């Protein structure tokens, strides 16, 4: 049993500290933490650094090129709302990518679930909570079907999801009708992407988020210290809390400004879609970092055979990962429906999936499995949204948008491959 347990630990290879890093982990000074982080970078564990640098560089670039439009409250609010469907879809893909699998059908699954939502609201006339549950339930059922073909039957995920990518487009076309568009006028659904929280409520939520984050970080630091475990210096913990507070309060302040172009209209507050993404981020982060299921996902992604020998039900983990991916695809489809106030036969098709996979990879999730976090989808989704938004403000031709976004994705995949090779070398 002990040998199996050791093998399971080795399954999470991408998370194992590189040679020479263990001593830095036990050095609980600021200097030790800095040296430990530099060792991680040298070992190929870049984490979210490329995505954060991308956001900063792109933000500075587009601000310099369009200082009168890019950083305006109206444009920033639009950028956040536009990014939410891709971010949520990418969050689901993170679970699949962590296993070293791929879900090429996630985009069109969001379209199918959007069509289910529209049919339940418009044709069946049911209340919006039932319609939303129906759409998410449809996504979960699709996830069970996909995961079963991959985990139980043993068909490669690329083949299964490519077939479903084609097939589900036909399902959406059947539900909506060729050339048709189903308008969605349900006020609650439309409010997700088109209306805002009251300014006071937005500030209250911002304060609660910062206080909760600070309490959790300080509690974790105190707990690690009391148990004699490796922990970061208190100064770095406080600095991290301060950075999060500045970002949260800064975004809240910007979005609390009246951004309406007409004086007769009051347009201020955080869009409802933003708190929804924050809640999903917190829940999924907890699932991956604080539950046995999350640890098993990393173990299977690191070494499926070792995880199986350690007693982990690999098939169950794979099925559940696809269920989570498809369920979040349904939520992504609901957000897209809210933004457009309608559902069309091509919902979720086109570049939706490519942008979502790009968001996860750009954010730091490995295509090879075993490394990634839910936050990667948020950071990568913002990078893609900033590129599309900034190029749109510059009036760049559409073909350049595709070329530049594809180049950024290729760069992120190259960084991932090189980092993985460097990490493998460092462990030898």
N, C-alpha and C positions, 0 to 999 in steps of 0.2 A: 504493500500500500504506500509506503513512504517513497518508493521509487516512482510510482505513478504520480504522487503529489508533486514531486520534484519536476517531473516531466511537464505537468500542467503549468507550473510556474515558468518553465522555459518556453511554454507556448506563447507567452506574451513578450516575445523577444524584442519587438520594437520599443518596449517600455523599459527594458533592462538597462541600467546605467552602463555607459561605456567604461572600458578599462581606465582606471585612474580617477573615476568620478565618485566612487563610493566614499573615499575619504573626504572629498569636498562636501558631500551631503551631510556628513557628521560635523562639519565645521559650521557652527551656527552663528557666525559673525557675518557682517555685511560683505567683507572681503571674501569670505568663504563662499557665500552665495553667488557673488559675481564670478568667482573662479569656476564654481560649479556650472553656472549658466554658460560660460565661455567654453567649458569642456563639452557641454551638450551640443553647442553649435559646431564645434570642431568634429564631434562624433557623428554629425549629420542630422541631429534632432533639431530642426529649425522651428517646429511648432507653428504658431500663428504669425511669426515674424514677417514672412514675405507678404502675407495679406495685409497686415497692419501697415507695413511700409508702402504697399500699393495704394491703400486708402489715403495715406498722408501725401504721397507724391502726386497722385491723381487730383486730390483736392487742391493742392497748391497750384498745379498746372492749370486746371480749368478755372480756378479763381483768378489767376493771372491773365488768362486769355479772355474770360468773360466776367470781369469783376462786378459788373452791374446786374448780372442775372443769376450766376451760379450759386452764390451764398445767400440769396434772398430767402426769407422764410417760406414763400410760396413754392419756390423750386425745391427746397429741401424737403418740404412736406410731400410734394409730388414724387420726389425720388424715393422716399421711404415707402410710400404706398405702392409705387410701381415695383419695388423689390420684394414685397411680402409674399406674393405667390411663389416666386422662384426660391426664396429662402425656406419657406415651409416645405416645398417639394424636395429641396436639397437636404433638409433635416432628416427626412425619411430615407433618402438615398445613403446617408452616412451609415445607417445601420447595415445596409446591404453591402456597402463598400468595405466596411470593417471586417466582413467575412471573406473578403476577396472575391465577392460576386458582383454582378451588375444587374440593374433592372432597367432595360431599355423601354419598358412599357409604362413607366411611371407617369410620363407626361400625358399619354392618351388615357390612362386610368383616371387622371384628374378630369379629363374631358367627359368620360363616361359618367363619373359621379356628378359632374355639373349637369349633365343631361338628366340624370335621375332626379336631382334636386329640382330642376325646372319643371319636369313632368309632374312631380308630386305637388309642387306649388300651383302650377297653372292648370294642368289637366285634372288632377285629382282634387285640388282645392284644399289640401290638408294644411294644418297650422305649421308655421315655420320650424318649431322645434322638432316636429315629427319628420319634416322634409330633410332637415339637417342630419338627424340621426339615420334616416334612410340612406342618404348619400354616403355618410361615413361607414354605415353598415355594408353598403355595396362595395366600398373600398376594402373593408376587412375580408369580405367573402372572396373578392378577387385575390387578395393577398394569400389567403389559405390555399386557393387553387394554384397560384403560381408557386408558392413555397412547397406545396406537396409534389408538384412536378419536378422541382429542383432537388428537394431534400429526400423524398421517398422514392420516386421513380428513378432519380439520378440523371435526369437530362441536364446538360450544361445550362446555366442561367442565361448565357448569351443567346442560345438557340430558343429557349422557352420564351424569353421576354421579347425577342425579335419577332417571333410568330404572333405573340399577343399584341405587340405594337401595331402590326398590320390588322389583326382581327378586331381589336377594340375600336379602331377607327370606323370599321363597318358597324359596330354596335352603336356608336354615337350617331352615325349617319341615319341608322334605322330609328333611333329614338327622336331625333330632331327633324329629320326629313331633309332630302337634298335641296340645297338652296334656301333652306328655311332658317329662321331665327326665332328663338323663343324669348320674348322679353320677360324680365324678372323685376316686378315692381314692389315686391314685399319690402316694406320700409326697414325692417330689422336687417335683412340681408344687404340691402343697398347701403345701409348706414356703416357697415364695416369698413368700406374703402372711401366713402363719400361724405361722412360726417365725423365730427370731432367730439372728444370729451370736453365737458366744461373746464375752463382754465383752472379753477380752484381744485377740482377733482384731479386734474392732471398733476398739479403740484403735490397734492396729498399722496398720490400713487408714487411719484418720484421720490418723495421723502421716505415712504415705506420701503421702496426697493433698496435705497441706499442704506437705511437702517438695518434691514434684514441681511443685506450682504455683509455689512460691517460686523453684525452680531455673529453671523456664521463664521467669518474668517477669524475673528478673535477667539471664538469658542474652539475652533479647530486648532489654532495656535496654542491655546492654553492646554487643550487636551493632549496634544502631541508632546508638549513640554513636560506635563505632569507624568506622562508614561515613559519619559526618557527617550522618546523617538526623535528622529531627525526632523527638524523644523526650521523654518526661515526666521531670520531676525525680526523682532517686533517692528523695527523701523521700516523694513520692506513691506510688511503686512499693512502698516498704516499708510505707506505711500501708495500701495495698490488700491486701498480703499479710497484714498483721496483722488486718484486718477478716475476711478469709476464714478465717484461723486461729481467730479468736474464734467465728465461726459454726460451723465444723466441730467444734471441740472442745466448744463449748457444747451442740450437738445430741447429740454422742456422750456427753457426761457425763449429760445428761438421760435418754437412752435406756439408759444403763448401770445406771440405778437399777432395783431390783426393783419392778415396777409391778403385780404380781399382787394381786388383791383377797383371795385366800385365802393364809394363811401356809404352807400345805403345797405351794404351787405356786411354782416359780421362773420368773419372767417378766422377764428382763432382756436387754439387748443390742439391736443395730440389726436391724430386720427385713431379711430377705434382699432384698426388693424395692428397698430404698433404694440399696444398692451397684450393683444392676443399672441403675437410672436414672442414677446418677452415671457409670457406664461409658458408657452410651449418650450422655449429654451430652458427655463428653470426645471420643468418636469423631465425633459429628456436628458438634461445634464445629470439630474439626480438618478435617473434610471441607469445611465451608463457608468456613473462613478460610485454610486452608493448601494447598488443592489447586486445580488448574486447573478441575476440575468445579465447585467452589464459586464460583469467580470467574465462570464462565460462567453459573451460575444467577442471580447478581446482575445480570450484564450483560443477560441475556434478560429478566429482570423489569423492568429499568430502561428498556430500549428493544429490543424483539425484532428490529425491522427493522435497526437499527444493528448489533446483534450478528450478524445473518445476513450483513450486508455485510462484517463483519470476519472472516468465515470460520468462525464458530461454528455447529455443527450444532444448530440450534434444536430440530428434531424429536427428536433424540436426548436433549437435555437435558430436554424435556418428558416423554418416555417414562420416563426414569430417575427423574425427580421423582415420578411416580405409582407407580413400582415401590417407591421408598423409603417413600412414604406408606403403601402397602398392606402392605408388609413390617412396618413398625412397628405398623400396625393389628393385624397378627397377634400381635405380642408383647404389645400392649395386651390383646388378647383372652385370651391365656394368663394374664396377671396377673389379669384379672377372673375367669377360671375358677378360679385358685388361691384368690382371696379368697372366692368363693362355694362352692368345692368341687363345682361342678356347672355344667351348661350347659343353658339353657332355650331354647325357640324364639324368644323375643324378645331374645336376647343381642345387645347392641350397638345395639339400636333405642332408641326413646324419645328422651331428651335427651342421649344419649352424644355424638353428633356436635356438637350445639349447645354443650355444655360444652367440648369440645375446641377448636372454632373460637374460642369465647370466651376460652379460656386463651391461645391464640396471640396474639389481638388485644390482650387486656388486658396481656399481657407486653410488647407493643411491636412485634409484626409487623404490617406494613401490609397492608390488604386490597387496596391498589392495586398491590402488587408492588414488588420492588427493595429492601425494607428489612425486616430481621428477623434473629434469631439463634436458635439452638437453646435458649439459656437463657430466651428469652421464654416458651417452653412451660412451663418449670419455675416461673417466677415467676407467670405467669398461672394455672397449675394450682393453685398454692398459694393464690392469692387466692380462686378459686372454692371450693376445699376448705375454706378458713377460713370463708367465708360459710355454706356448707352446714352445717359442723360447729357453728359458733357459734349459728346460728339453731336448730339442733336442740337444743342445750343450753338455749336459752331457751324451748323449747317453742312456737316460733312456728308458726302454721298453715302447711300446705304451700303454699297459694296465695301467701302472702307471700314464701316462698323463691323461687318462680318470678319474681315481680314484681321483687324486689330484685336477683336475679342478672341478669335481663333489663335492668334499669336500669343496672347496672354495665357490661354489655356495650355498651349503647347509648352510655354515657358514653365508654367506651374508643374506640369507632368514631368518635364525634364528635371526640375529641381527635386521632385519627389523621388525619381529614379536615382539621381546622383546621391541624394541624402541617404537613401536606403543602402546603396553600395558603400558609402562611407561608414554608415553604422555597422554594416556587416564586417568591414575591415577592422573597425575599432574593437569589435568583440573578440577578434581572433587573438 
